[in-house]
Amino acid sequence: MERPAGHAENADQIAYWNGPSGQRWADRHAAQEKLLGPIADVLIDRAKPKPGERVLDVGCGSGATTFAFAKAVAPDGFALGLDVSEPMLAQARALAPKGLPLDFVLADATVYPFEAASFDLLASRFGVMFFADPIASFTNLRRALKPSGRLAFACWREPKENPWAMAPLMAVYKHVPKMPPVGPEEPGPFAFASEERVTRILKGAGFADVAMEPHNLSMDIAIGGGLEAAVDGSLQIGPASRALQGHPPETYEAAKASIREALAPFLKEHSVALQGAIWIVTAKVE
């Protein structure tokens, strides 16, 4: 499997997204899009892509956001989806609607040699929180933007504000040791929860007028499939899945029972809805 040449400090992330975990995300792309689709809608509304613009979609995964941006800027614009995960980009290429002005590149945004001043909009849905050196990464991305360019991305707020992800993890922790804590400057899903940190990074990379708008969402982690679908989804990807890696089958089964018990009170008909909390971050080239 092809892997992108990347910044040395991003090697662990590149390995993760090209290994079994990246393949599981790719395999679950349809379900994940049902879960995260409403967030893409909010992001695109705030990003305001216009016909004829060129959009760089960072951490595009299986391509749904790139498709949406390409539709918004068609027919004379262009959307480039960039990701380090070959499994997810393979899905993106296979699923791309015919006739849209888009392309995909397997690359690390920290070091990829973008054409200078070639994009109007830098966008991302949960694709920019994993850089080992975020100031260097955003500096490289900022160089790809025109002097009039702008930025818009979605990132998670604090873990405690996202029980859709944390409730299954807390159930798993009844059976396995807690994962090592992630430091406040380390990459990870919640690495951009701090307004102070995000503002510091973006200003350090040459952006101005940084604004962070909070959004609360109801996340149906069952995606309409009932309690067992919610349990299975929690075990396939996300923090609960990572915490169980390497543990024996009996531990897995016990944790699965605890997740089911934790999620059962939230079951309404075929949905299991818990709160999600995100930032929509916007800025412009300084």
C-alpha positions as CSV (number, residue, x, y, z in Angstrom):
1,M,0.0,0.0,0.0
2,E,1.3,3.4,-1.0
3,R,2.0,5.9,1.9
4,P,2.8,9.5,1.5
5,A,6.2,11.0,2.2
6,G,5.6,13.1,5.2
7,H,7.1,15.1,8.0
8,A,9.0,12.8,10.3
9,E,7.0,13.8,13.4
10,N,3.8,12.8,11.5
11,A,5.0,9.3,10.9
12,D,2.8,7.7,13.6
13,Q,-0.3,9.4,12.3
14,I,0.5,8.3,8.7
15,A,1.0,4.7,9.9
16,Y,-2.3,4.8,11.9
17,W,-4.4,6.0,9.0
18,N,-2.8,3.5,6.6
19,G,-3.2,0.6,8.9
20,P,-6.2,-1.4,10.1
21,S,-7.7,1.6,11.8
22,G,-7.7,3.6,8.5
23,Q,-9.2,0.7,6.7
24,R,-12.0,0.5,9.3
25,W,-12.8,4.1,8.8
26,A,-12.9,3.6,5.0
27,D,-15.2,0.5,5.4
28,R,-17.5,2.6,7.6
29,H,-17.6,5.6,5.3
30,A,-21.3,5.5,4.6
31,A,-22.3,5.2,8.2
32,Q,-19.8,7.9,9.3
33,E,-21.1,10.2,6.7
34,K,-24.7,9.8,8.0
35,L,-23.3,10.7,11.5
36,L,-21.1,13.6,10.4
37,G,-23.0,14.9,7.4
38,P,-24.8,17.6,9.5
39,I,-21.4,19.0,10.5
40,A,-20.4,19.3,6.9
41,D,-23.5,21.3,6.2
42,V,-22.6,23.7,9.0
43,L,-19.0,24.0,7.8
44,I,-20.0,24.7,4.2
45,D,-22.5,27.3,5.3
46,R,-19.8,29.1,7.2
47,A,-17.0,28.6,4.6
48,K,-19.2,30.1,1.9
49,P,-17.6,28.6,-1.2
50,K,-18.5,30.5,-4.3
51,P,-18.7,29.4,-8.0
52,G,-15.3,29.6,-9.6
53,E,-13.3,29.4,-6.4
54,R,-10.5,26.9,-5.8
55,V,-10.9,24.9,-2.5
56,L,-8.3,22.8,-0.6
57,D,-10.0,20.2,1.6
58,V,-7.5,18.9,4.1
59,G,-8.0,15.5,5.8
60,C,-10.8,14.8,3.3
61,G,-11.1,11.1,4.2
62,S,-13.5,9.3,1.8
63,G,-14.3,12.5,0.0
64,A,-17.8,13.6,1.0
65,T,-16.8,17.1,1.9
66,T,-14.7,17.4,-1.3
67,F,-17.7,16.4,-3.4
68,A,-19.8,19.1,-1.6
69,F,-17.2,21.8,-2.2
70,A,-16.8,20.8,-5.8
71,K,-20.5,21.1,-6.4
72,A,-20.5,24.5,-4.7
73,V,-17.7,25.9,-6.9
74,A,-18.7,24.2,-10.2
75,P,-18.4,24.5,-13.1
76,D,-15.5,26.8,-13.2
77,G,-14.0,26.2,-9.8
78,F,-12.0,23.3,-8.4
79,A,-11.7,21.2,-5.2
80,L,-8.6,19.3,-4.2
81,G,-9.1,16.7,-1.4
82,L,-5.9,15.9,0.5
83,D,-5.3,13.1,3.0
84,V,-2.6,10.8,4.3
85,S,-4.9,7.7,4.2
86,E,-4.7,5.6,1.1
87,P,-7.6,3.4,2.2
88,M,-9.9,6.4,2.5
89,L,-8.7,8.1,-0.7
90,A,-9.4,4.9,-2.6
91,Q,-13.0,5.2,-1.4
92,A,-13.0,8.9,-2.4
93,R,-11.8,8.2,-5.9
94,A,-14.3,5.3,-6.3
95,L,-17.2,7.3,-5.0
96,A,-16.5,10.7,-6.8
97,P,-19.5,11.8,-8.9
98,K,-18.6,12.1,-12.6
99,G,-18.2,15.5,-14.0
100,L,-17.3,17.4,-10.9
101,P,-14.2,19.6,-10.9
102,L,-12.1,17.8,-8.3
103,D,-9.1,15.7,-7.7
104,F,-7.4,13.9,-4.7
105,V,-3.8,13.7,-3.6
106,L,-2.2,11.3,-1.1
107,A,0.0,13.7,0.9
108,D,1.0,15.2,4.2
109,A,-0.2,18.8,4.3
110,T,2.8,19.7,6.5
111,V,5.3,19.2,3.7
112,Y,3.4,18.9,0.4
113,P,4.7,21.4,-2.2
114,F,1.5,23.3,-3.0
115,E,1.5,25.8,-5.8
116,A,1.8,29.2,-4.0
117,A,-1.2,31.4,-3.8
118,S,-3.4,29.0,-5.8
119,F,-6.4,28.4,-3.5
120,D,-9.2,30.7,-2.3
121,L,-10.4,28.6,0.5
122,L,-8.8,26.2,2.9
123,A,-11.3,23.9,4.6
124,S,-11.5,20.8,6.8
125,R,-13.9,18.7,8.7
126,F,-11.9,17.1,11.6
127,G,-8.7,16.8,9.4
128,V,-6.3,19.3,11.0
129,M,-6.0,18.3,14.6
130,F,-3.4,15.6,14.0
131,F,-0.4,17.7,13.0
132,A,2.7,17.1,15.2
133,D,3.8,20.7,14.4
134,P,0.6,22.6,13.7
135,I,2.2,26.0,13.2
136,A,4.5,24.5,10.5
137,S,1.6,22.7,8.9
138,F,-0.7,25.7,8.8
139,T,2.2,27.9,7.6
140,N,2.6,25.5,4.6
141,L,-1.1,25.6,4.0
142,R,-1.3,29.3,4.3
143,R,1.3,29.7,1.5
144,A,-1.2,27.8,-0.8
145,L,-3.8,30.5,-0.2
146,K,-4.2,33.6,-2.3
147,P,-3.6,36.9,-0.5
148,S,-7.4,37.2,-0.3
149,G,-7.7,33.6,0.9
150,R,-9.7,32.4,3.9
151,L,-9.9,29.4,6.2
152,A,-12.8,27.4,7.7
153,F,-12.6,24.2,9.6
154,A,-14.5,22.1,12.1
155,C,-12.9,20.6,15.2
156,W,-14.1,19.0,18.4
157,R,-14.5,20.9,21.7
158,E,-13.5,19.3,25.1
159,P,-14.0,15.6,25.6
160,K,-16.4,16.2,28.5
161,E,-18.7,18.1,26.0
162,N,-18.8,15.1,23.7
163,P,-20.5,12.2,25.5
164,W,-21.2,10.6,22.1
165,A,-17.6,9.6,22.1
166,M,-16.8,9.5,25.8
167,A,-19.7,7.5,27.2
168,P,-18.6,4.3,25.4
169,L,-15.0,4.9,26.5
170,M,-15.9,5.3,30.1
171,A,-17.8,2.0,29.9
172,V,-14.7,0.3,28.5
173,Y,-12.5,1.7,31.2
174,K,-14.4,-0.5,33.7
175,H,-12.4,-3.4,32.1
176,V,-9.1,-2.0,30.8
177,P,-6.5,0.5,32.1
178,K,-7.0,4.0,30.9
179,M,-5.0,5.1,27.9
180,P,-2.1,7.4,28.6
181,P,-3.3,11.0,28.7
182,V,-2.8,13.1,25.6
183,G,-0.8,16.2,26.4
184,P,-2.3,19.6,25.5
185,E,0.1,20.2,22.7
186,E,-0.1,16.6,21.2
187,P,-2.1,15.6,18.2
188,G,-5.4,13.9,18.6
189,P,-9.2,14.3,18.0
190,F,-9.5,16.9,20.8
191,A,-6.2,18.7,20.2
192,F,-8.0,21.9,19.1
193,A,-10.5,22.1,21.9
194,S,-8.7,25.1,23.4
195,E,-9.6,28.5,21.9
196,E,-6.3,29.9,23.2
197,R,-4.3,27.2,21.5
198,V,-6.1,27.3,18.1
199,T,-5.8,31.1,18.0
200,R,-2.1,31.0,18.9
201,I,-1.4,28.4,16.2
202,L,-3.3,30.2,13.5
203,K,-1.8,33.6,14.3
204,G,1.7,32.0,14.5
205,A,1.1,30.6,11.0
206,G,0.2,34.0,9.5
207,F,-3.6,34.1,9.8
208,A,-5.7,36.9,11.1
209,D,-9.3,37.6,12.3
210,V,-9.5,34.2,14.0
211,A,-13.0,33.4,15.1
212,M,-14.3,30.3,16.9
213,E,-18.1,29.6,16.8
214,P,-19.4,26.9,19.1
215,H,-22.0,24.4,17.9
216,N,-23.9,21.8,19.8
217,L,-25.3,18.8,18.0
218,S,-27.3,15.7,18.6
219,M,-25.3,12.7,17.5
220,D,-27.2,9.5,16.7
221,I,-24.4,7.0,17.1
222,A,-26.8,4.2,16.1
223,I,-27.5,6.0,12.8
224,G,-31.0,4.8,13.0
225,G,-30.0,1.2,13.5
226,G,-30.9,0.6,17.1
227,L,-28.9,-0.1,20.2
228,E,-26.7,-2.9,18.8
229,A,-25.7,-0.7,15.9
230,A,-24.6,2.0,18.4
231,V,-22.6,-0.6,20.4
232,D,-21.0,-2.1,17.3
233,G,-20.1,1.3,15.9
234,S,-18.4,2.3,19.2
235,L,-16.3,-0.9,19.1
236,Q,-15.2,-0.5,15.5
237,I,-13.8,3.1,15.5
238,G,-13.2,5.9,18.0
239,P,-11.7,6.0,21.5
240,A,-13.5,3.0,22.9
241,S,-12.1,0.9,20.0
242,R,-8.6,2.2,20.6
243,A,-8.7,1.4,24.3
244,L,-9.7,-2.2,23.6
245,Q,-6.9,-2.9,21.1
246,G,-4.8,-5.9,22.2
247,H,-7.1,-7.1,24.9
248,P,-8.4,-10.7,25.0
249,P,-11.9,-11.7,23.7
250,E,-13.4,-12.1,27.2
251,T,-12.4,-8.5,28.0
252,Y,-13.9,-7.3,24.7
253,E,-17.2,-9.1,25.5
254,A,-17.4,-7.7,29.0
255,A,-16.7,-4.2,27.7
256,K,-19.3,-4.6,25.0
257,A,-21.9,-5.5,27.6
258,S,-20.9,-2.4,29.6
259,I,-21.2,-0.2,26.5
260,R,-24.6,-1.6,25.9
261,E,-25.7,-0.8,29.4
262,A,-24.3,2.7,29.2
263,L,-26.1,3.5,26.0
264,A,-29.4,1.8,26.6
265,P,-30.9,4.8,28.5
266,F,-30.5,6.9,25.4
267,L,-32.3,4.6,23.1
268,K,-35.4,6.1,21.5
269,E,-37.0,3.9,18.9
270,H,-34.0,3.2,16.6
271,S,-31.8,6.1,17.6
272,V,-29.2,6.5,20.3
273,A,-28.5,10.2,20.5
274,L,-25.9,11.9,22.6
275,Q,-24.5,15.4,22.6
276,G,-21.6,16.5,20.4
277,A,-19.8,19.8,20.6
278,I,-17.7,21.4,17.9
279,W,-16.0,24.6,17.0
280,I,-16.3,26.2,13.5
281,V,-13.1,28.1,13.1
282,T,-12.7,30.8,10.6
283,A,-9.8,33.1,9.7
284,K,-8.2,34.9,6.7
285,V,-4.7,35.4,5.4
286,E,-3.0,38.1,7.4
